[in-house]
């Protein structure tokens, strides 16, 4: 099954983990603006970055975006 990416769910995952966007940026050595771009759907996370983000906040990489079935 194919999927389209919906909106980014990073902010929701951060809230669930008790972490902040600033913490995530510092943990992964990113600029905070980059994290906010993901949260605001201005940029799509590259796969390697999404894996690192999911690992840092303790979620599955598939939980970072809404997945919309494309039939």
Secondary structure in CASP SS format (residue, H / E / C, confidence):
PFRMAT SS
TARGET T0000
AUTHOR 0000-0000-0000
METHOD secondary structure of the structure
MODEL  1
X C 1.00
X E 1.00
X E 1.00
X E 1.00
X E 1.00
X E 1.00
X E 1.00
X E 1.00
X C 1.00
X H 1.00
X H 1.00
X H 1.00
X H 1.00
X H 1.00
X H 1.00
X H 1.00
X H 1.00
X C 1.00
X C 1.00
X C 1.00
X H 1.00
X H 1.00
X H 1.00
X H 1.00
X H 1.00
X H 1.00
X H 1.00
X H 1.00
X C 1.00
X C 1.00
X C 1.00
X H 1.00
X H 1.00
X H 1.00
X H 1.00
X H 1.00
X H 1.00
X H 1.00
X H 1.00
X C 1.00
X C 1.00
X C 1.00
X C 1.00
X C 1.00
X C 1.00
X C 1.00
X H 1.00
X H 1.00
X H 1.00
X H 1.00
X H 1.00
X H 1.00
X H 1.00
X H 1.00
X H 1.00
X H 1.00
X H 1.00
X C 1.00
X C 1.00
X C 1.00
X H 1.00
X H 1.00
X H 1.00
X H 1.00
X E 1.00
X E 1.00
X E 1.00
X E 1.00
X E 1.00
X E 1.00
X C 1.00
END
